[in-house]
Amino acid sequence: MARDATTTREGPPSGTLRLRILAISFACAIALFSLWAIGQVLRDDTWLSGLCFYIPSPVAAATLLAWTAFHLLTKRRRAAAVSALLALAPLYFVLLVENRFFAGAIDSSGDIRLVHWNVAGPLPPEKRSVLIGRRADIYVLSEIADRPGLEALRTELGEGYQALLLGNLAVVATGQVESSGWLLDHDRRRVRFVTRTRDGVSLSLLVVDLPSDVTVHRDPLLREINALILERQPDLVVGDFNAPRRSRALCDLPAGYRHAYDTVGSGLGYTWPVPVPMFALDQCIFSPRIVPAKYQLHSTVRSDHRLQVFDFSASSDD
């Protein structure tokens, strides 16, 4: 009687499988680091390099450190050393380039407070409470879709405040608030010139809202904003730029203009997404006329963006 024949399929030896896993993880680490590094060198010069630029430094550093820990646990010391070395660059950017963790304490204060917040929709009592708690002279709100809520905020702030709803943007401020029209309003890019006057002193604001779609090349949009700054010479430029603070054009501002965070800010400088912010997308820029005092960012679960709070003074118009 013939015996039944059986076929046994064996996988690769365990040593070979481990080598494959090591090779794949090492290739992934090199690829991640290379793409991140290309983004940091070229930034948003091109649309493609911009995609690399949007790889968050905290994610790159954390991923490479996780690979380091994995290799140490599996006793692959050389691979762990390589991953650790690769992690040093993004970690350096997180600690010393993109954030001001080691900035000195600031104890000065200005006589005007500006608050900007992307409220991401309606303005219910909980969000209004957050804004009222900051007690600002000027509020700039992005992505607002709630006229009754805006009017309620103005009422709750008390007498002396005026409110303007400008499409998906809003400005609430003490004194008189005026806007002559859109400077940009197409392809989800919106810019409004707003003037706030109180006690005979005027402040001009360029309120900016740019698209979040990553398929849109950011650099031309930001160059367009710089051109408007040169043309209008606003005192303040504020809004949700949907572009990192270290974008080429935002590092090449018109003469005399500076970022509030880079000048008087400290701590974590990322503004989105809450609860784990990794991108500095919301900007506050000021002109030579503005005397900065303090800039802070505050997190709240009421929106996926952090609030910008800028205390400053304004020199005379002369």
C-alpha positions in Angstrom: 0.0 0.0 0.0 1.4 3.4 -1.0 1.9 5.9 1.8 0.3 9.4 1.6 2.8 12.0 0.5 2.8 15.3 2.4 4.5 18.5 1.5 5.8 20.8 4.2 6.4 24.4 3.3 8.9 26.1 5.5 9.4 29.8 5.8 12.7 31.6 5.8 15.0 30.8 8.8 14.4 33.1 11.8 17.8 34.7 11.3 16.9 35.7 7.7 13.5 37.1 8.8 15.2 39.2 11.4 17.7 40.6 8.9 14.8 41.5 6.6 13.0 43.3 9.4 16.2 45.1 10.2 16.8 46.1 6.6 13.2 47.4 6.2 13.3 49.4 9.4 16.7 50.9 8.5 15.5 51.8 5.0 12.4 53.5 6.5 14.5 55.4 9.0 16.8 56.7 6.2 13.8 57.5 4.0 12.1 59.5 6.7 15.2 61.4 7.6 16.0 62.2 4.0 12.5 63.5 3.2 12.5 65.6 6.4 16.0 67.0 5.6 15.0 67.9 2.0 12.1 69.8 3.4 14.2 71.7 5.9 16.8 72.7 3.3 14.4 73.6 0.4 11.4 74.4 2.6 8.5 75.5 0.3 10.5 76.6 -2.7 8.5 74.1 -4.7 5.3 72.3 -4.1 7.0 69.0 -3.8 9.7 70.2 -1.4 6.8 71.9 0.5 5.3 68.5 1.2 8.6 67.3 2.7 8.7 70.6 4.7 5.3 69.7 6.2 6.7 66.5 7.8 6.6 67.6 11.5 10.0 67.7 13.2 8.4 66.3 16.4 7.1 63.3 14.4 10.4 62.7 12.7 12.3 62.9 16.0 9.9 60.7 17.9 9.8 58.1 15.1 13.6 57.9 14.9 13.9 57.6 18.7 11.3 54.9 18.7 13.3 53.0 16.1 16.4 53.5 18.4 14.5 52.0 21.3 13.3 49.1 19.2 16.9 48.3 18.0 18.2 48.5 21.6 15.6 46.1 22.8 16.5 43.7 20.1 20.2 44.1 20.8 21.1 45.7 17.5 23.4 48.3 18.8 24.8 49.5 15.5 21.3 50.1 14.1 20.3 51.8 17.3 23.3 54.1 17.0 22.4 55.1 13.4 18.8 55.8 14.4 19.9 57.9 17.4 22.3 59.9 15.2 19.5 60.5 12.7 17.2 61.7 15.4 19.6 64.4 16.6 18.8 66.7 13.7 15.0 66.9 14.0 15.3 66.9 17.8 17.6 69.9 17.5 15.1 71.7 15.3 12.3 71.0 17.9 14.3 72.3 20.8 16.3 75.1 19.4 15.0 76.2 16.0 11.2 75.9 15.8 10.5 76.7 19.5 11.8 79.1 22.1 11.9 76.8 25.1 15.0 78.6 26.5 13.9 82.2 25.9 14.3 84.5 28.9 11.3 85.5 31.0 9.3 88.5 29.9 7.8 90.8 32.5 6.9 93.8 30.5 3.3 94.6 29.4 1.7 96.7 26.7 -1.4 98.8 26.9 -3.2 97.0 24.0 -4.0 93.3 23.8 -4.8 91.4 20.6 -6.2 87.9 20.6 -6.5 85.8 17.5 -8.2 82.4 17.4 -9.3 80.1 14.7 -12.7 79.1 16.3 -13.4 76.5 13.7 -17.2 77.1 13.3 -19.9 78.3 15.7 -19.3 80.5 18.7 -21.2 78.8 21.6 -21.0 80.1 25.2 -18.0 77.8 26.0 -15.9 79.5 23.3 -17.1 82.9 24.1 -16.1 82.3 27.7 -12.5 81.5 26.6 -12.3 84.7 24.6 -13.8 86.9 27.3 -11.3 85.4 29.8 -8.4 86.8 27.8 -10.0 90.3 27.9 -8.5 91.8 24.8 -8.9 95.2 23.1 -9.0 93.6 19.7 -10.2 90.1 18.8 -9.6 88.5 15.4 -11.5 85.3 14.7 -10.9 82.9 11.8 -13.3 80.3 10.4 -16.3 81.7 12.2 -19.8 80.7 11.1 -22.1 82.2 13.6 -23.4 85.8 13.4 -25.7 85.4 16.5 -22.7 84.0 18.4 -20.6 86.9 17.3 -23.2 89.4 18.4 -23.5 87.6 21.8 -19.8 87.9 22.2 -19.9 91.6 21.6 -22.7 92.1 24.0 -21.0 90.0 26.7 -17.7 91.9 26.4 -19.6 95.0 27.4 -20.2 98.5 26.2 -17.6 100.0 23.8 -17.0 97.0 21.6 -17.9 96.9 17.9 -18.1 93.7 15.8 -17.5 93.1 12.1 -18.3 89.8 10.4 -16.3 89.5 7.2 -17.2 86.3 5.5 -15.6 83.6 7.6 -13.5 86.2 9.5 -14.5 88.6 12.3 -13.0 91.5 14.2 -14.4 92.6 17.6 -12.7 95.6 19.2 -13.1 98.6 21.4 -13.5 101.9 19.5 -14.5 102.2 15.9 -13.9 99.3 13.5 -14.0 99.7 9.8 -13.1 97.7 6.7 -13.3 99.0 3.1 -13.4 95.6 1.4 -11.6 92.5 0.4 -8.0 92.7 -0.8 -8.1 89.0 -1.7 -11.2 86.8 -1.9 -10.7 83.9 -4.3 -9.6 80.3 -4.3 -10.1 80.1 -0.5 -7.5 82.9 0.1 -9.0 85.8 2.0 -7.3 89.0 3.1 -9.1 92.0 4.6 -7.8 95.4 5.6 -9.3 96.6 8.9 -8.9 99.8 10.8 -9.5 100.2 14.5 -9.7 103.7 15.9 -9.9 104.6 19.6 -9.2 107.9 21.4 -7.9 109.3 18.1 -5.3 106.6 17.6 -5.7 104.3 14.6 -4.4 100.8 14.2 -4.5 99.0 10.8 -4.7 95.2 10.5 -4.2 92.9 7.6 -6.4 89.9 8.5 -5.3 86.8 6.6 -7.0 83.4 6.0 -5.2 81.0 3.5 -6.3 77.6 2.3 -5.4 74.4 4.2 -5.3 72.2 1.1 -1.8 70.7 0.8 -2.1 70.5 -3.0 -1.8 74.3 -3.0 1.7 75.6 -3.3 2.1 77.9 -0.3 5.1 80.1 -1.4 3.2 82.1 -4.1 0.4 82.8 -1.7 2.8 84.0 1.0 4.6 86.2 -1.5 1.3 87.7 -2.4 0.7 88.6 1.3 4.2 90.2 1.5 3.2 92.3 -1.5 0.1 93.5 0.2 2.1 94.3 3.3 4.4 96.5 1.2 1.4 98.1 -0.4 -0.7 98.8 2.6 1.9 99.1 5.4 -0.4 97.7 8.1 0.5 97.9 11.8 -0.4 94.2 12.4 -0.7 91.1 10.1 -2.6 88.3 11.8 -4.5 85.2 11.0 -4.5 81.5 10.1 -1.8 81.3 7.3 -1.9 77.5 7.1 1.8 77.8 6.5 4.6 77.1 8.9 6.4 80.2 10.5 9.7 79.1 8.9 8.3 79.2 5.3 10.6 81.0 2.9 8.3 84.1 2.5 7.5 84.3 6.2 11.3 84.4 6.9 11.7 87.1 4.2 9.1 89.7 5.5 9.1 93.3 4.2 11.7 95.5 6.0 10.9 96.2 9.6 8.2 93.6 10.0 8.8 90.8 12.6 7.0 87.8 14.1 5.7 88.4 17.6 6.6 84.9 18.7 10.2 85.2 17.5 10.5 88.6 19.2 8.8 88.3 22.6 7.4 84.8 22.6 8.5 81.7 24.6 7.6 78.1 25.1 6.0 75.8 22.5 5.5 77.8 19.3 3.3 75.3 17.5 -0.4 76.3 17.0 -2.0 73.2 15.4 -3.5 70.6 15.9 -4.7 70.7 19.5 -4.2 68.6 21.7 -0.8 67.8 20.2 0.3 70.8 18.2 3.1 70.2 15.7 2.8 73.1 13.2 3.1 76.9 13.7 0.3 77.8 11.3 -1.2 80.9 13.0 0.9 84.0 12.7 1.1 87.4 14.3 3.4 89.9 12.5 4.0 93.5 13.5 5.4 96.7 12.0 8.1 99.0 13.2 5.4 101.2 14.7 4.5 98.5 17.2 6.4 98.1 20.5 6.0 94.4 21.5 5.7 93.4 25.1 4.5 89.8 25.4 3.3 87.0 23.1 1.7 83.8 24.4 -0.1 80.8 22.9 -2.9 79.1 24.9 -4.4 75.7 24.3 -8.1 74.8 24.7 -10.1 71.8 23.6 -12.8 74.2 22.2 -10.9 74.4 18.9 -8.1 72.5 17.1 -6.1 75.8 17.0 -4.3 77.5 19.9 -5.1 81.1 20.7 -2.5 83.9 20.0 -2.3 86.6 22.7 -0.2 89.6 21.8 0.4 92.5 24.2 1.9 95.6 22.7 2.0 99.4 22.5 1.8 101.6 19.4 4.0 104.6 18.9 2.4 107.8 17.7 1.3 108.3 14.1 3.8 111.1 13.6 
